[in-house]
């Protein structure tokens, strides 16, 4: 189908933020009556492309055509008025208003100069029944589940005559039955000629419901493919930038791999509400355990559960043979756990504090408020780790926000190493930092394990995982699908399981 007949035609789209090229010559075409999956790992550019299309961000270059006519939406309202509607993972409606009010907010029918509530309620009820949703529309939106709230958001989009529906991670919080119901609605809207952009990390769902796939990587356009013609393993290769045929084997220290290591921590059928599903794994002292999988597979969710950022809803955690019930990150710290989160800017650094104060934070929390760390001890710790980790700064008094990303990451590492942890959990510790600093951090991780520390390592870069990890757990759709040891670990094997291969199939 030609570009002139396309519902949406985005060509040569570019967008730059300070120091970051978010989109570089990206293409995207959506046809009428098509469900089009937009895929890519973190930082691929998916969110930015959607923001450009919906008027949240203004493009720096390129063109956006809607049914052949160029559009320049400067706000989400302008995009909606043009026929482009978005339903986000976090439903962006008003939970304190009724269902009917949410359906008609901003366009309420009036009678005699006043809002016609009877018409609003009647029409809302009729509209939702078209979606096989029979609920009391006079109740507040927050009376209903996330799935129902999403259906209401979709119904509203349809009622305002949307031509394009963007579903951004709509299934993350839904049960299997709710997902199937959503897919029925998507197929119904597709038959009516609506174009649907489907953003998800669940590959099974991509292959179940989409017609077309566009892949972005590192802000660039990789390609657009018919779903039926793109094998899963090739899709994974395109998303992560590695060819399946590239079978570079990792170098394994066979003698070290044969050495039996003490089990520090075990997860036994551990589940978290909406995060992971009945996962069992062991973490050994003196070993780097890699958690591999696509974004949304459950990697981050496991370490957040161990560190008690998220609550354990089923199964158990066993530390050195004894069941534990951490109720808070502070409890986890006192058990000897440490955690460098994925987003260091929002969850790691305290930007307006000095390097010294950032380093002593976790140790002070571990000791408690009545055992204050003296200024002399704090300075000694800061100087020690600035030297040990080669943190580039004029002094420990420097505000951490003024450091480079790599040096900020080193400070967060120093914070946890100062607590002398038994378990160090690193979630994307080298993302967004230069090659030299990456190598330093990777080397440090291996050294810490050699000294007896248990390390859980998460990275989207398979090369990095191969260099650092002794053992690999592969995750898909929030479940453990494989565990690889020693010479079993290779790019080919990891990609095989990520793409949906079974454990008893050859990689």
Secondary structure as a PSIPRED ss2 file (coil, helix, strand):
# PSIPRED VFORMAT (PSIPRED V4.0)

   1 X C   1.000  0.000  0.000
   2 X C   1.000  0.000  0.000
   3 X H   0.000  1.000  0.000
   4 X H   0.000  1.000  0.000
   5 X H   0.000  1.000  0.000
   6 X C   1.000  0.000  0.000
   7 X C   1.000  0.000  0.000
   8 X E   0.000  0.000  1.000
   9 X E   0.000  0.000  1.000
  10 X E   0.000  0.000  1.000
  11 X E   0.000  0.000  1.000
  12 X E   0.000  0.000  1.000
  13 X E   0.000  0.000  1.000
  14 X E   0.000  0.000  1.000
  15 X E   0.000  0.000  1.000
  16 X E   0.000  0.000  1.000
  17 X E   0.000  0.000  1.000
  18 X C   1.000  0.000  0.000
  19 X C   1.000  0.000  0.000
  20 X E   0.000  0.000  1.000
  21 X E   0.000  0.000  1.000
  22 X E   0.000  0.000  1.000
  23 X E   0.000  0.000  1.000
  24 X E   0.000  0.000  1.000
  25 X E   0.000  0.000  1.000
  26 X E   0.000  0.000  1.000
  27 X E   0.000  0.000  1.000
  28 X E   0.000  0.000  1.000
  29 X E   0.000  0.000  1.000
  30 X E   0.000  0.000  1.000
  31 X C   1.000  0.000  0.000
  32 X C   1.000  0.000  0.000
  33 X C   1.000  0.000  0.000
  34 X C   1.000  0.000  0.000
  35 X E   0.000  0.000  1.000
  36 X E   0.000  0.000  1.000
  37 X E   0.000  0.000  1.000
  38 X E   0.000  0.000  1.000
  39 X E   0.000  0.000  1.000
  40 X C   1.000  0.000  0.000
  41 X C   1.000  0.000  0.000
  42 X C   1.000  0.000  0.000
  43 X C   1.000  0.000  0.000
  44 X C   1.000  0.000  0.000
  45 X C   1.000  0.000  0.000
  46 X H   0.000  1.000  0.000
  47 X H   0.000  1.000  0.000
  48 X H   0.000  1.000  0.000
  49 X H   0.000  1.000  0.000
  50 X H   0.000  1.000  0.000
  51 X H   0.000  1.000  0.000
  52 X H   0.000  1.000  0.000
  53 X H   0.000  1.000  0.000
  54 X C   1.000  0.000  0.000
  55 X C   1.000  0.000  0.000
  56 X C   1.000  0.000  0.000
  57 X C   1.000  0.000  0.000
  58 X C   1.000  0.000  0.000
  59 X C   1.000  0.000  0.000
  60 X C   1.000  0.000  0.000
  61 X E   0.000  0.000  1.000
  62 X E   0.000  0.000  1.000
  63 X E   0.000  0.000  1.000
  64 X E   0.000  0.000  1.000
  65 X E   0.000  0.000  1.000
  66 X E   0.000  0.000  1.000
  67 X C   1.000  0.000  0.000
  68 X C   1.000  0.000  0.000
  69 X E   0.000  0.000  1.000
  70 X E   0.000  0.000  1.000
  71 X C   1.000  0.000  0.000
  72 X C   1.000  0.000  0.000
  73 X C   1.000  0.000  0.000
  74 X C   1.000  0.000  0.000
  75 X C   1.000  0.000  0.000
  76 X H   0.000  1.000  0.000
  77 X H   0.000  1.000  0.000
  78 X H   0.000  1.000  0.000
  79 X H   0.000  1.000  0.000
  80 X H   0.000  1.000  0.000
  81 X H   0.000  1.000  0.000
  82 X H   0.000  1.000  0.000
  83 X C   1.000  0.000  0.000
  84 X E   0.000  0.000  1.000
  85 X E   0.000  0.000  1.000
  86 X E   0.000  0.000  1.000
  87 X E   0.000  0.000  1.000
  88 X E   0.000  0.000  1.000
  89 X C   1.000  0.000  0.000
  90 X C   1.000  0.000  0.000
  91 X C   1.000  0.000  0.000
  92 X C   1.000  0.000  0.000
  93 X C   1.000  0.000  0.000
  94 X C   1.000  0.000  0.000
  95 X C   1.000  0.000  0.000
  96 X C   1.000  0.000  0.000
  97 X C   1.000  0.000  0.000
  98 X E   0.000  0.000  1.000
  99 X H   0.000  1.000  0.000
 100 X H   0.000  1.000  0.000
 101 X H   0.000  1.000  0.000
 102 X H   0.000  1.000  0.000
 103 X H   0.000  1.000  0.000
 104 X H   0.000  1.000  0.000
 105 X C   1.000  0.000  0.000
 106 X C   1.000  0.000  0.000
 107 X C   1.000  0.000  0.000
 108 X C   1.000  0.000  0.000
 109 X C   1.000  0.000  0.000
 110 X E   0.000  0.000  1.000
 111 X E   0.000  0.000  1.000
 112 X C   1.000  0.000  0.000
 113 X C   1.000  0.000  0.000
 114 X E   0.000  0.000  1.000
 115 X E   0.000  0.000  1.000
 116 X C   1.000  0.000  0.000
 117 X H   0.000  1.000  0.000
 118 X H   0.000  1.000  0.000
 119 X H   0.000  1.000  0.000
 120 X H   0.000  1.000  0.000
 121 X H   0.000  1.000  0.000
 122 X H   0.000  1.000  0.000
 123 X H   0.000  1.000  0.000
 124 X H   0.000  1.000  0.000
 125 X H   0.000  1.000  0.000
 126 X H   0.000  1.000  0.000
 127 X H   0.000  1.000  0.000
 128 X H   0.000  1.000  0.000
 129 X H   0.000  1.000  0.000
 130 X C   1.000  0.000  0.000
 131 X C   1.000  0.000  0.000
 132 X C   1.000  0.000  0.000
 133 X C   1.000  0.000  0.000
 134 X C   1.000  0.000  0.000
 135 X C   1.000  0.000  0.000
 136 X C   1.000  0.000  0.000
 137 X C   1.000  0.000  0.000
 138 X C   1.000  0.000  0.000
 139 X C   1.000  0.000  0.000
 140 X E   0.000  0.000  1.000
 141 X H   0.000  1.000  0.000
 142 X H   0.000  1.000  0.000
 143 X H   0.000  1.000  0.000
 144 X C   1.000  0.000  0.000
 145 X C   1.000  0.000  0.000
 146 X H   0.000  1.000  0.000
 147 X H   0.000  1.000  0.000
 148 X H   0.000  1.000  0.000
 149 X H   0.000  1.000  0.000
 150 X H   0.000  1.000  0.000
 151 X H   0.000  1.000  0.000
 152 X H   0.000  1.000  0.000
 153 X H   0.000  1.000  0.000
 154 X H   0.000  1.000  0.000
 155 X H   0.000  1.000  0.000
 156 X H   0.000  1.000  0.000
 157 X H   0.000  1.000  0.000
 158 X H   0.000  1.000  0.000
 159 X H   0.000  1.000  0.000
 160 X C   1.000  0.000  0.000
 161 X C   1.000  0.000  0.000
 162 X C   1.000  0.000  0.000
 163 X C   1.000  0.000  0.000
 164 X E   0.000  0.000  1.000
 165 X E   0.000  0.000  1.000
 166 X E   0.000  0.000  1.000
 167 X E   0.000  0.000  1.000
 168 X E   0.000  0.000  1.000
 169 X C   1.000  0.000  0.000
 170 X C   1.000  0.000  0.000
 171 X C   1.000  0.000  0.000
 172 X C   1.000  0.000  0.000
 173 X C   1.000  0.000  0.000
 174 X C   1.000  0.000  0.000
 175 X C   1.000  0.000  0.000
 176 X H   0.000  1.000  0.000
 177 X H   0.000  1.000  0.000
 178 X H   0.000  1.000  0.000
 179 X H   0.000  1.000  0.000
 180 X H   0.000  1.000  0.000
 181 X H   0.000  1.000  0.000
 182 X H   0.000  1.000  0.000
 183 X H   0.000  1.000  0.000
 184 X H   0.000  1.000  0.000
 185 X H   0.000  1.000  0.000
 186 X H   0.000  1.000  0.000
 187 X H   0.000  1.000  0.000
 188 X H   0.000  1.000  0.000
 189 X H   0.000  1.000  0.000
 190 X H   0.000  1.000  0.000
 191 X H   0.000  1.000  0.000
 192 X C   1.000  0.000  0.000
 193 X C   1.000  0.000  0.000
 194 X C   1.000  0.000  0.000
 195 X E   0.000  0.000  1.000
 196 X E   0.000  0.000  1.000
 197 X E   0.000  0.000  1.000
 198 X E   0.000  0.000  1.000
 199 X E   0.000  0.000  1.000
 200 X C   1.000  0.000  0.000
 201 X C   1.000  0.000  0.000
 202 X C   1.000  0.000  0.000
 203 X H   0.000  1.000  0.000
 204 X H   0.000  1.000  0.000
 205 X H   0.000  1.000  0.000
 206 X H   0.000  1.000  0.000
 207 X H   0.000  1.000  0.000
 208 X H   0.000  1.000  0.000
 209 X H   0.000  1.000  0.000
 210 X C   1.000  0.000  0.000
 211 X C   1.000  0.000  0.000
 212 X E   0.000  0.000  1.000
 213 X E   0.000  0.000  1.000
 214 X E   0.000  0.000  1.000
 215 X E   0.000  0.000  1.000
 216 X E   0.000  0.000  1.000
 217 X E   0.000  0.000  1.000
 218 X C   1.000  0.000  0.000
 219 X C   1.000  0.000  0.000
 220 X E   0.000  0.000  1.000
 221 X E   0.000  0.000  1.000
 222 X E   0.000  0.000  1.000
 223 X E   0.000  0.000  1.000
 224 X E   0.000  0.000  1.000
 225 X E   0.000  0.000  1.000
 226 X E   0.000  0.000  1.000
 227 X H   0.000  1.000  0.000
 228 X H   0.000  1.000  0.000
 229 X H   0.000  1.000  0.000
 230 X C   1.000  0.000  0.000
 231 X C   1.000  0.000  0.000
 232 X H   0.000  1.000  0.000
 233 X H   0.000  1.000  0.000
 234 X H   0.000  1.000  0.000
 235 X H   0.000  1.000  0.000
 236 X H   0.000  1.000  0.000
 237 X H   0.000  1.000  0.000
 238 X H   0.000  1.000  0.000
 239 X H   0.000  1.000  0.000
 240 X H   0.000  1.000  0.000
 241 X C   1.000  0.000  0.000
 242 X C   1.000  0.000  0.000
 243 X C   1.000  0.000  0.000
 244 X C   1.000  0.000  0.000
 245 X C   1.000  0.000  0.000
 246 X C   1.000  0.000  0.000
 247 X C   1.000  0.000  0.000
 248 X C   1.000  0.000  0.000
 249 X E   0.000  0.000  1.000
 250 X C   1.000  0.000  0.000
 251 X C   1.000  0.000  0.000
 252 X C   1.000  0.000  0.000
 253 X C   1.000  0.000  0.000
 254 X H   0.000  1.000  0.000
 255 X H   0.000  1.000  0.000
 256 X H   0.000  1.000  0.000
 257 X H   0.000  1.000  0.000
 258 X H   0.000  1.000  0.000
 259 X C   1.000  0.000  0.000
 260 X C   1.000  0.000  0.000
 261 X C   1.000  0.000  0.000
 262 X C   1.000  0.000  0.000
 263 X E   0.000  0.000  1.000
 264 X E   0.000  0.000  1.000
 265 X E   0.000  0.000  1.000
 266 X E   0.000  0.000  1.000
 267 X E   0.000  0.000  1.000
 268 X E   0.000  0.000  1.000
 269 X E   0.000  0.000  1.000
 270 X E   0.000  0.000  1.000
 271 X E   0.000  0.000  1.000
 272 X E   0.000  0.000  1.000
 273 X C   1.000  0.000  0.000
 274 X C   1.000  0.000  0.000
 275 X C   1.000  0.000  0.000
 276 X E   0.000  0.000  1.000
 277 X E   0.000  0.000  1.000
 278 X E   0.000  0.000  1.000
 279 X E   0.000  0.000  1.000
 280 X E   0.000  0.000  1.000
 281 X E   0.000  0.000  1.000
 282 X E   0.000  0.000  1.000
 283 X E   0.000  0.000  1.000
 284 X E   0.000  0.000  1.000
 285 X C   1.000  0.000  0.000
 286 X C   1.000  0.000  0.000
 287 X C   1.000  0.000  0.000
 288 X E   0.000  0.000  1.000
 289 X E   0.000  0.000  1.000
 290 X E   0.000  0.000  1.000
 291 X E   0.000  0.000  1.000
 292 X E   0.000  0.000  1.000
 293 X C   1.000  0.000  0.000
 294 X C   1.000  0.000  0.000
 295 X C   1.000  0.000  0.000
 296 X C   1.000  0.000  0.000
 297 X C   1.000  0.000  0.000
 298 X C   1.000  0.000  0.000
 299 X H   0.000  1.000  0.000
 300 X H   0.000  1.000  0.000
 301 X H   0.000  1.000  0.000
 302 X H   0.000  1.000  0.000
 303 X H   0.000  1.000  0.000
 304 X H   0.000  1.000  0.000
 305 X H   0.000  1.000  0.000
 306 X H   0.000  1.000  0.000
 307 X C   1.000  0.000  0.000
 308 X C   1.000  0.000  0.000
 309 X C   1.000  0.000  0.000
 310 X C   1.000  0.000  0.000
 311 X C   1.000  0.000  0.000
 312 X E   0.000  0.000  1.000
 313 X E   0.000  0.000  1.000
 314 X E   0.000  0.000  1.000
 315 X E   0.000  0.000  1.000
 316 X E   0.000  0.000  1.000
 317 X E   0.000  0.000  1.000
 318 X E   0.000  0.000  1.000
 319 X E   0.000  0.000  1.000
 320 X C   1.000  0.000  0.000
 321 X C   1.000  0.000  0.000
 322 X E   0.000  0.000  1.000
 323 X E   0.000  0.000  1.000
 324 X E   0.000  0.000  1.000
 325 X C   1.000  0.000  0.000
 326 X C   1.000  0.000  0.000
 327 X C   1.000  0.000  0.000
 328 X C   1.000  0.000  0.000
 329 X H   0.000  1.000  0.000
 330 X H   0.000  1.000  0.000
 331 X H   0.000  1.000  0.000
 332 X H   0.000  1.000  0.000
 333 X H   0.000  1.000  0.000
 334 X H   0.000  1.000  0.000
 335 X C   1.000  0.000  0.000
 336 X C   1.000  0.000  0.000
 337 X E   0.000  0.000  1.000
 338 X E   0.000  0.000  1.000
 339 X E   0.000  0.000  1.000
 340 X E   0.000  0.000  1.000
 341 X C   1.000  0.000  0.000
 342 X C   1.000  0.000  0.000
 343 X C   1.000  0.000  0.000
 344 X H   0.000  1.000  0.000
 345 X H   0.000  1.000  0.000
 346 X H   0.000  1.000  0.000
 347 X H   0.000  1.000  0.000
 348 X H   0.000  1.000  0.000
 349 X C   1.000  0.000  0.000
 350 X C   1.000  0.000  0.000
 351 X C   1.000  0.000  0.000
 352 X C   1.000  0.000  0.000
 353 X C   1.000  0.000  0.000
 354 X E   0.000  0.000  1.000
 355 X H   0.000  1.000  0.000
 356 X H   0.000  1.000  0.000
 357 X H   0.000  1.000  0.000
 358 X H   0.000  1.000  0.000
 359 X H   0.000  1.000  0.000
 360 X H   0.000  1.000  0.000
 361 X H   0.000  1.000  0.000
 362 X H   0.000  1.000  0.000
 363 X H   0.000  1.000  0.000
 364 X H   0.000  1.000  0.000
 365 X H   0.000  1.000  0.000
 366 X H   0.000  1.000  0.000
 367 X H   0.000  1.000  0.000
 368 X C   1.000  0.000  0.000
 369 X C   1.000  0.000  0.000
 370 X C   1.000  0.000  0.000
 371 X C   1.000  0.000  0.000
 372 X C   1.000  0.000  0.000
 373 X C   1.000  0.000  0.000
 374 X C   1.000  0.000  0.000
 375 X H   0.000  1.000  0.000
 376 X H   0.000  1.000  0.000
 377 X H   0.000  1.000  0.000
 378 X H   0.000  1.000  0.000
 379 X H   0.000  1.000  0.000
 380 X H   0.000  1.000  0.000
 381 X H   0.000  1.000  0.000
 382 X H   0.000  1.000  0.000
 383 X H   0.000  1.000  0.000
 384 X H   0.000  1.000  0.000
 385 X H   0.000  1.000  0.000
 386 X H   0.000  1.000  0.000
 387 X H   0.000  1.000  0.000
 388 X H   0.000  1.000  0.000
 389 X C   1.000  0.000  0.000
 390 X C   1.000  0.000  0.000
 391 X C   1.000  0.000  0.000
 392 X C   1.000  0.000  0.000
 393 X C   1.000  0.000  0.000
 394 X C   1.000  0.000  0.000
 395 X C   1.000  0.000  0.000
 396 X C   1.000  0.000  0.000
 397 X C   1.000  0.000  0.000
 398 X C   1.000  0.000  0.000
 399 X E   0.000  0.000  1.000
 400 X H   0.000  1.000  0.000
 401 X H   0.000  1.000  0.000
 402 X H   0.000  1.000  0.000
 403 X C   1.000  0.000  0.000
 404 X C   1.000  0.000  0.000
 405 X H   0.000  1.000  0.000
 406 X H   0.000  1.000  0.000
 407 X H   0.000  1.000  0.000
 408 X H   0.000  1.000  0.000
 409 X H   0.000  1.000  0.000
 410 X H   0.000  1.000  0.000
 411 X H   0.000  1.000  0.000
 412 X H   0.000  1.000  0.000
 413 X H   0.000  1.000  0.000
 414 X H   0.000  1.000  0.000
 415 X H   0.000  1.000  0.000
 416 X H   0.000  1.000  0.000
 417 X H   0.000  1.000  0.000
 418 X C   1.000  0.000  0.000
 419 X C   1.000  0.000  0.000
 420 X C   1.000  0.000  0.000
 421 X C   1.000  0.000  0.000
 422 X C   1.000  0.000  0.000
 423 X E   0.000  0.000  1.000
 424 X E   0.000  0.000  1.000
 425 X E   0.000  0.000  1.000
 426 X E   0.000  0.000  1.000
 427 X E   0.000  0.000  1.000
 428 X C   1.000  0.000  0.000
 429 X C   1.000  0.000  0.000
 430 X C   1.000  0.000  0.000
 431 X C   1.000  0.000  0.000
 432 X C   1.000  0.000  0.000
 433 X C   1.000  0.000  0.000
 434 X C   1.000  0.000  0.000
 435 X H   0.000  1.000  0.000
 436 X H   0.000  1.000  0.000
 437 X H   0.000  1.000  0.000
 438 X H   0.000  1.000  0.000
 439 X H   0.000  1.000  0.000
 440 X H   0.000  1.000  0.000
 441 X H   0.000  1.000  0.000
 442 X H   0.000  1.000  0.000
 443 X H   0.000  1.000  0.000
 444 X H   0.000  1.000  0.000
 445 X H   0.000  1.000  0.000
 446 X H   0.000  1.000  0.000
 447 X H   0.000  1.000  0.000
 448 X H   0.000  1.000  0.000
 449 X H   0.000  1.000  0.000
 450 X H   0.000  1.000  0.000
 451 X C   1.000  0.000  0.000
 452 X C   1.000  0.000  0.000
 453 X C   1.000  0.000  0.000
 454 X E   0.000  0.000  1.000
 455 X E   0.000  0.000  1.000
 456 X E   0.000  0.000  1.000
 457 X E   0.000  0.000  1.000
 458 X E   0.000  0.000  1.000
 459 X C   1.000  0.000  0.000
 460 X C   1.000  0.000  0.000
 461 X C   1.000  0.000  0.000
 462 X H   0.000  1.000  0.000
 463 X H   0.000  1.000  0.000
 464 X H   0.000  1.000  0.000
 465 X H   0.000  1.000  0.000
 466 X H   0.000  1.000  0.000
 467 X H   0.000  1.000  0.000
 468 X H   0.000  1.000  0.000
 469 X C   1.000  0.000  0.000
 470 X C   1.000  0.000  0.000
 471 X E   0.000  0.000  1.000
 472 X E   0.000  0.000  1.000
 473 X E   0.000  0.000  1.000
 474 X E   0.000  0.000  1.000
 475 X E   0.000  0.000  1.000
 476 X E   0.000  0.000  1.000
 477 X C   1.000  0.000  0.000
 478 X C   1.000  0.000  0.000
 479 X E   0.000  0.000  1.000
 480 X E   0.000  0.000  1.000
 481 X E   0.000  0.000  1.000
 482 X E   0.000  0.000  1.000
 483 X E   0.000  0.000  1.000
 484 X E   0.000  0.000  1.000
 485 X E   0.000  0.000  1.000
 486 X H   0.000  1.000  0.000
 487 X H   0.000  1.000  0.000
 488 X H   0.000  1.000  0.000
 489 X C   1.000  0.000  0.000
 490 X E   0.000  0.000  1.000
 491 X H   0.000  1.000  0.000
 492 X H   0.000  1.000  0.000
 493 X H   0.000  1.000  0.000
 494 X H   0.000  1.000  0.000
 495 X H   0.000  1.000  0.000
 496 X H   0.000  1.000  0.000
 497 X H   0.000  1.000  0.000
 498 X H   0.000  1.000  0.000
 499 X C   1.000  0.000  0.000
 500 X C   1.000  0.000  0.000
 501 X C   1.000  0.000  0.000
 502 X C   1.000  0.000  0.000
 503 X C   1.000  0.000  0.000
 504 X C   1.000  0.000  0.000
 505 X C   1.000  0.000  0.000
 506 X C   1.000  0.000  0.000
 507 X C   1.000  0.000  0.000
